[in-house]
């Protein structure tokens, strides 16, 4: 699925917002909308997008494309389990567990940080990936990740210094404000 008109406008504004950052590499999930978002950011820095599979969104398996009503009908009780304390440990039918997403994403970011010591990179990813990383950094139990929100095209800046990870900016959407 490609970016719609709103998504294209958000990607343009995100590119402008990041244009003055000293970005040395741009990584993206392999999914189309993240790639479409990452390409202009990379181009503005004279770079090419590098695919990082660890940044891919959570595989929601058999739930992909279903409405909440359809999920409730086909998988009674699943949503109650998913929002409960044990939800992150529960696999989506045909998909992943949230704890697996966190482990995968944390490993990917750790690897990228080790490869780019002291450098600024851009990683374009997805909601569950970003929120599971933020929950990990803030030591929030993963079942509480729903208390966090991250806007599409929001900017979150993470500093990785060995085992010390800090959030320097979270869900910055100032660049998305309407012009005028």
Secondary structure, 3 states (H helix, E strand, C coil): CCCCHHHHHHHHHHHHHHCCCCEEEEEECCCHHHHHHHHHHHHHCCCCEEECHHHCCCCCHHHCCCCHHHHHHHCCCHHHHHCCCCHHHCCCCCCCCHHHHHHHHHHHHHHHHHHCCCCEEEEECCHHHHHHHHHHHCCCCHHHHHHCCCCCCCEEEEEEECCEEEEEEEEECHHHCCCC
